[in-house]
Amino acid sequence: MGALSAHAGRDEVRHSADPVWRMEAFLAYALFVGFVLLPAVIYFYAFHGDWFLSYWVDTGRAPWVWGMLAVLFLIGAASLGFWLGAALCRASREGAVRRIAVSALFIAVAVWPLGWDRLSAVGSYRQFTRDYGLVTFLASPAFYSGLAMLVIIGAAFAWLVYRIDRHTHQNA
């Protein structure tokens, strides 16, 4: 998402002498991350934390540590994505940005089938490791809330890219 946001603002990225973090395209993307993606991550961590982390860790132990790591990972990945997209756009390599975005989307979609044995059941770490009291993903609140958030994130991101692209073309 960060790379595509930088790609949408490629005219500003190419012609601005400002550092990446001061560009309007980055600021718009940062608002998207802060007001749309971050609340989604916090929701899934708070209400389905063990499932959200694929039962790799027991979030009941040191919950603040795992929550902070999830938030820091989101912020780091979002910033890195925009920075990478901006660096490629400055080098006039827009095709590479699109290929990276398609590859990242492919990887994100591929995670579901590869991790389905862990993601198909929702519960706590203890329930997962002892195989009791789990709820099927498609019948769980994680599915319905995830579906709603996916629609909201998709619509918000499409609007963000449209607005960044339109704004940078008007000011170019």
Buried (B, 14 or more C-beta within 10 A) or exposed (E): BBBBBBBBBBBBBBEBEEEBEEBBBBEBBBEBBEEBBBEBBBBBBEEBBBBBBEBEBBBEEEEEEBBEBBBEEBBEBBBEBBBBBBBBBBEEBBEBBBEBBEEBEEEEEEEEEEEEEEBBBBBBBEBBEEEEEBBEBEEBEBBEBBEEBEEEBEEBBEEBBEBBBEBBEEEE
